[in-house]
């Protein structure tokens, strides 16, 4: 993956001190990812929607819904509970970069930001996998890591389907922005938080 900011090694041991809070946050992220894929499904700007667009985004929505079920079930098994409310400042900062009302440009931004979130999640799952001895968490993070990598590649592919040259240039811009945003995020017991010491 092409991320320009590498999460410090101190992050995973710190968030794993509160695995139930991390699972609760994670469940909300999976729900938002499923909703995002379904919302993008209807945004193809031309007349005939390509099969790759429909099948790809429907597949992401299916995967994320399954992940929501897996994470929520594990949270409940471990004695936790899904909260009603959730916030994600990292994703909020990224979504502020969307060129709203700009047609293809807005859609490309939405796809590329989805790709960034999937790529960052994949990186985080890899770190969590290395730092936990809990076998149930290891199984969860191992499976999710591969899925997020596939979603990341799909969102990039769909952006290229719209406008290859524009998408590539914008991707490089957003990688720089994402690195700056993540480096400035405060540390919290969340999957997409900053590192301890921020």
C-alpha positions as CSV (number, residue, x, y, z in Angstrom):
1,X,0.0,0.0,0.0
2,X,1.1,3.6,-0.6
3,X,0.4,5.3,2.7
4,X,2.9,8.0,3.5
5,X,2.5,7.9,7.3
6,X,3.5,4.7,9.1
7,X,1.7,4.2,12.4
8,X,4.2,4.1,15.3
9,X,4.7,0.7,16.9
10,X,3.5,2.1,20.2
11,X,-0.1,2.5,18.9
12,X,-1.2,-1.2,18.9
13,X,-0.1,-2.1,22.5
14,X,-1.8,1.1,23.7
15,X,-5.2,0.5,22.1
16,X,-5.2,-3.2,23.0
17,X,-5.3,-2.2,26.7
18,X,-9.0,-1.6,26.1
19,X,-10.1,-4.3,23.6
20,X,-13.9,-3.8,24.2
21,X,-13.7,-0.1,23.4
22,X,-11.7,-0.9,20.3
23,X,-14.2,-3.5,19.2
24,X,-17.1,-1.1,19.7
25,X,-15.4,1.6,17.7
26,X,-14.6,-1.0,15.0
27,X,-18.2,-2.2,14.7
28,X,-19.4,1.4,14.1
29,X,-16.7,1.8,11.4
30,X,-17.9,-1.4,9.6
31,X,-21.5,-0.1,9.7
32,X,-20.4,3.2,8.2
33,X,-18.4,1.4,5.5
34,X,-21.4,-0.7,4.5
35,X,-23.6,2.4,4.3
36,X,-21.0,4.2,2.2
37,X,-20.7,1.4,-0.3
38,X,-24.5,1.3,-0.7
39,X,-24.7,5.1,-1.1
40,X,-21.9,5.1,-3.8
41,X,-23.7,2.3,-5.7
42,X,-26.4,4.8,-6.9
43,X,-23.9,7.6,-7.8
44,X,-22.6,6.3,-11.2
45,X,-22.9,9.5,-13.3
46,X,-23.7,8.0,-16.7
47,X,-26.7,6.2,-18.2
48,X,-25.8,2.5,-18.1
49,X,-24.1,1.5,-14.9
50,X,-21.1,-0.9,-15.5
51,X,-21.4,-4.3,-14.1
52,X,-18.1,-3.9,-12.3
53,X,-19.4,-0.9,-10.5
54,X,-22.6,-2.7,-9.2
55,X,-20.9,-6.0,-8.4
56,X,-17.9,-4.3,-6.8
57,X,-19.8,-2.0,-4.5
58,X,-22.5,-4.5,-3.6
59,X,-19.7,-6.9,-2.7
60,X,-18.1,-4.3,-0.4
61,X,-21.5,-3.6,1.3
62,X,-22.0,-7.4,1.8
63,X,-18.5,-7.8,3.2
64,X,-18.8,-4.8,5.6
65,X,-22.1,-6.0,6.8
66,X,-20.6,-9.4,7.5
67,X,-17.7,-7.8,9.3
68,X,-20.2,-5.7,11.4
69,X,-21.9,-9.0,12.5
70,X,-18.5,-10.6,13.3
71,X,-17.2,-7.7,15.3
72,X,-20.5,-7.1,17.1
73,X,-20.8,-10.7,18.0
74,X,-17.3,-10.8,19.4
75,X,-17.9,-7.6,21.4
76,X,-21.0,-9.2,23.0
77,X,-19.2,-12.5,23.7
78,X,-16.5,-10.6,25.5
79,X,-19.0,-8.8,27.7
80,X,-19.1,-5.5,25.8
81,X,-22.0,-3.6,24.2
82,X,-22.5,-1.6,21.1
83,X,-22.8,2.1,21.9
84,X,-25.6,4.2,20.3
85,X,-23.3,7.1,19.3
86,X,-20.0,7.2,17.5
87,X,-17.6,9.8,16.1
88,X,-14.6,9.5,13.9
89,X,-12.6,12.7,13.5
90,X,-10.1,11.1,11.1
91,X,-12.8,10.2,8.6
92,X,-14.4,13.6,9.2
93,X,-11.2,15.5,8.3
94,X,-10.8,13.3,5.1
95,X,-14.4,13.9,4.0
96,X,-13.9,17.7,4.4
97,X,-11.5,17.3,1.4
98,X,-14.3,16.2,-0.9
99,X,-14.9,18.6,-3.8
100,X,-18.7,18.8,-3.2
101,X,-20.9,19.7,-6.1
102,X,-18.1,19.1,-8.6
103,X,-19.6,16.2,-10.5
104,X,-17.0,13.6,-11.4
105,X,-14.4,15.2,-9.1
106,X,-16.7,14.8,-6.1
107,X,-17.3,11.1,-6.9
108,X,-13.6,10.5,-7.5
109,X,-12.8,12.1,-4.1
110,X,-15.4,9.9,-2.4
111,X,-13.9,6.7,-3.9
112,X,-10.4,7.7,-3.1
113,X,-11.2,8.6,0.5
114,X,-12.9,5.3,0.9
115,X,-9.7,3.7,-0.5
116,X,-7.6,5.6,2.1
117,X,-9.7,4.5,5.0
118,X,-9.5,0.9,3.8
119,X,-5.8,1.1,3.4
120,X,-5.3,2.7,6.8
121,X,-7.6,0.0,8.4
122,X,-5.6,-2.7,6.7
123,X,-2.3,-1.3,8.2
124,X,-3.9,-1.1,11.6
125,X,-5.2,-4.7,11.5
126,X,-1.7,-5.9,10.6
127,X,-0.3,-4.1,13.7
128,X,-3.0,-5.5,15.9
129,X,-2.4,-9.0,14.7
130,X,1.3,-8.7,15.6
131,X,0.6,-7.4,19.1
132,X,-2.3,-9.5,20.4
133,X,-2.1,-13.0,22.0
134,X,-5.9,-13.3,22.1
135,X,-6.7,-16.0,19.6
136,X,-10.3,-14.7,18.8
137,X,-8.9,-11.2,18.0
138,X,-6.1,-12.8,15.9
139,X,-8.6,-14.7,13.8
140,X,-10.7,-11.5,13.4
141,X,-7.9,-9.2,12.4
142,X,-6.3,-11.7,10.1
143,X,-9.4,-12.1,8.1
144,X,-10.2,-8.4,8.0
145,X,-6.8,-7.4,6.9
146,X,-7.1,-9.3,3.6
147,X,-10.6,-8.0,3.0
148,X,-9.6,-4.4,3.6
149,X,-6.7,-4.7,1.2
150,X,-9.2,-6.0,-1.5
151,X,-11.6,-3.1,-0.8
152,X,-8.8,-0.6,-1.1
153,X,-7.8,-1.9,-4.5
154,X,-11.4,-1.9,-5.7
155,X,-12.0,1.7,-4.8
156,X,-8.9,2.7,-6.7
157,X,-10.0,0.7,-9.6
158,X,-13.5,2.3,-9.6
159,X,-11.9,5.8,-9.5
160,X,-9.8,4.9,-12.5
161,X,-12.9,3.7,-14.3
162,X,-14.3,7.2,-14.1
163,X,-11.2,9.2,-15.1
164,X,-7.8,7.5,-14.9
165,X,-5.5,10.5,-15.3
166,X,-7.5,12.7,-12.9
167,X,-7.9,9.9,-10.4
168,X,-4.1,9.2,-10.2
169,X,-3.2,12.8,-9.7
170,X,-5.8,13.3,-7.0
171,X,-4.7,10.1,-5.3
172,X,-1.2,11.5,-4.8
173,X,-2.7,14.7,-3.4
174,X,-4.9,12.9,-1.0
175,X,-2.1,10.6,0.2
176,X,-0.2,13.7,1.3
177,X,-3.3,15.1,3.0
178,X,-4.1,11.8,4.8
179,X,-0.5,11.5,6.2
180,X,-0.8,15.0,7.6
181,X,-4.3,14.3,9.1
182,X,-3.2,11.1,10.7
183,X,0.0,12.5,12.1
184,X,-2.1,15.2,13.8
185,X,-4.8,13.0,15.2
186,X,-4.9,12.7,19.0
187,X,-4.5,9.3,20.6
188,X,-7.8,7.7,21.6
189,X,-9.0,4.1,22.0
190,X,-10.1,3.9,18.5
191,X,-9.0,2.0,15.3
192,X,-8.3,5.2,13.4
193,X,-6.8,7.4,16.1
194,X,-3.4,9.0,16.4
195,X,-0.5,7.5,18.2
196,X,0.3,7.8,21.9
197,X,2.0,11.1,22.6
198,X,-0.1,13.0,20.0
